[in-house]
């Protein structure tokens, strides 16, 4: 999908849908990788370090396996959707860096690992890559906002289902 300048309404809607799918892929791949690979590459990104407040920097659930699997999955999905492997890699990496920022913030707020924090759980991992899409594809801010909010809703609806199916550890 090549867009010169701001996308027309129909093209923008398709791009927004593709970006929503990429967010789901980037954030879902680490969950599937944990289930498939078990302890392989399950090393915490923070190396078990603690911040000066005595709490974990990120937490044990933020692993190199998740970062790599989410980034690669987004790259491959993006390539498949015609958005390009490079764009997908950057998009996935930014989504997961947003997730790490969310975890860092939650630890600073004293929230336990995997504790529910509506908005904080979804928005950083959506907004960072959507800023890339705005710059790369000329996506309008209102489409980016719509994708971020849609991702938030999808996450809140799908996560409990995945928990019931035994795919996720936590229902959120």
Residue pairs with C-beta under 8 A, 6 or more apart in sequence:
1 11
1 14
1 15
1 18
1 81
1 82
1 83
1 137
3 11
3 15
3 137
3 138
5 138
6 12
6 138
6 140
7 15
7 137
7 138
7 139
12 139
12 140
12 143
13 143
15 133
15 137
15 139
15 143
16 139
16 143
16 146
16 147
18 78
18 81
18 83
19 91
19 129
19 130
19 133
19 139
19 147
20 147
20 150
20 151
20 154
21 77
21 81
22 74
22 77
22 78
22 81
22 83
22 88
22 91
22 92
22 95
22 129
23 95
23 125
23 126
23 129
23 147
23 151
24 151
24 154
24 158
25 70
25 73
25 74
25 77
25 92
26 70
26 71
26 73
26 74
26 91
26 92
26 95
26 96
26 125
26 129
27 70
27 95
27 96
27 99
27 125
27 155
28 73
29 66
29 69
29 70
29 72
29 73
29 74
30 63
30 65
30 66
30 67
30 69
30 70
30 96
31 162
31 167
31 168
32 69
32 167
33 65
33 66
33 69
33 70
34 42
34 63
34 65
34 66
35 167
37 65
40 65
41 63
41 64
41 65
41 68
42 63
42 65
43 63
43 64
43 65
44 58
44 59
44 60
44 61
44 62
44 63
45 58
45 62
45 63
45 64
45 67
45 100
46 56
46 57
46 58
46 59
46 62
48 56
48 60
49 56
49 57
50 56
50 57
51 57
51 107
51 108
53 108
55 107
55 108
55 110
56 107
56 113
57 104
57 107
58 100
58 103
58 104
58 107
59 103
59 107
59 113
60 113
61 103
61 113
61 114
62 99
62 100
62 103
66 96
67 93
67 96
70 92
70 95
70 96
71 89
71 92
71 93
71 96
72 89
72 92
73 92
74 88
74 89
74 91
74 92
74 93
74 95
75 85
75 86
75 88
75 89
75 92
76 85
76 88
77 88
78 84
78 85
78 87
78 88
78 89
78 91
78 92
79 85
79 88
87 132
87 136
90 129
90 132
91 129
91 132
91 133
92 129
94 128
94 129
94 131
94 132
95 125
95 126
95 128
95 129
96 125
97 128
98 123
98 124
98 125
98 126
98 127
98 128
98 129
99 124
99 125
101 124
101 128
102 117
102 120
102 121
102 123
102 124
102 125
103 113
105 120
105 124
106 113
106 115
106 117
106 120
107 113
109 117
111 117
114 169
114 170
114 172
116 172
118 152
118 156
119 152
121 155
121 172
122 148
122 151
122 152
122 155
122 156
123 148
123 152
126 147
126 148
126 151
126 152
127 144
127 148
130 139
130 144
130 147
130 148
131 144
133 139
133 144
134 140
134 141
134 144
156 172
159 168
159 170
159 171
159 172
160 171
160 172
162 168
163 169
163 170
163 171
163 172
164 171
